[in-house]
Amino acid sequence: MATSPEMTNQQHTVNEKDDEFWEETHETFVNLTLLLVFLQIGGIIMSSIADKEKLVKAMFTGKKRSMTISSNH
């Protein structure tokens, strides 16, 4: 069964619209994910500075120690 060129073009147009929608949706979620990753990294850096803790090292070792040096007065 042969399809007419008009029918093929109409189907292709619908697919292009669908493809564009999914491409935009994908791009939006990728950008949102990147934003969340950068916010997470920024939060870790700010928390490490504010609390004087080595959080990145603690993430790898599982041990959390303060960066402050205790003085023996």
C-alpha positions as CSV (number, residue, x, y, z in Angstrom):
1,M,0.0,0.0,0.0
2,A,1.6,3.3,-1.1
3,T,1.2,6.5,0.9
4,S,0.8,9.8,-0.8
5,P,3.5,12.5,-0.3
6,E,1.0,14.7,1.5
7,M,0.3,12.1,4.1
8,T,4.0,11.5,4.6
9,N,4.7,15.2,5.0
10,Q,1.9,15.6,7.5
11,Q,3.2,12.8,9.6
12,H,6.7,14.2,9.4
13,T,5.5,17.6,10.5
14,V,3.8,16.1,13.5
15,N,7.0,14.2,14.3
16,E,9.1,17.3,14.0
17,K,6.8,19.1,16.5
18,D,7.0,16.1,18.9
19,D,10.8,15.9,18.4
20,E,11.1,19.7,19.2
21,F,9.0,19.3,22.3
22,W,11.0,16.4,23.7
23,E,14.3,18.1,22.8
24,E,13.2,21.3,24.6
25,T,12.0,19.2,27.6
26,H,15.3,17.3,27.7
27,E,17.3,20.5,27.5
28,T,15.3,22.1,30.3
29,F,15.9,19.1,32.6
30,V,19.6,19.0,31.8
31,N,19.9,22.7,32.6
32,L,17.9,22.2,35.8
33,T,20.2,19.3,36.8
34,L,23.3,21.4,36.2
35,L,21.9,24.2,38.3
36,L,21.2,21.8,41.1
37,V,24.7,20.3,40.9
38,F,26.3,23.8,41.0
39,L,24.1,24.8,43.9
40,Q,25.1,21.7,45.8
41,I,28.8,22.3,45.2
42,G,28.4,25.9,46.2
43,G,26.6,24.8,49.4
44,I,29.4,22.4,50.3
45,I,32.0,25.1,49.8
46,M,30.1,27.6,51.9
47,S,29.4,25.1,54.6
48,S,33.0,24.0,54.7
49,I,34.2,27.6,55.1
50,A,31.5,28.6,57.6
51,D,31.8,25.6,59.8
52,K,35.6,25.2,59.3
53,E,35.2,21.5,58.3
54,K,36.8,19.5,55.5
55,L,33.5,18.2,54.0
56,V,34.9,17.1,50.7
57,K,37.6,14.9,52.4
58,A,34.9,13.6,54.8
59,M,32.8,12.5,51.7
60,F,35.6,10.3,50.6
61,T,36.9,9.0,53.9
62,G,33.7,8.9,55.9
63,K,35.4,10.7,58.8
64,K,34.5,14.3,59.5
65,R,37.1,16.5,61.4
66,S,37.2,20.2,62.0
67,M,39.8,22.3,60.3
68,T,40.4,24.3,63.5
69,I,43.6,23.6,65.4
70,S,43.1,23.2,69.1
71,S,45.5,25.3,71.2
72,N,47.0,24.0,74.4
73,H,46.7,27.0,76.8
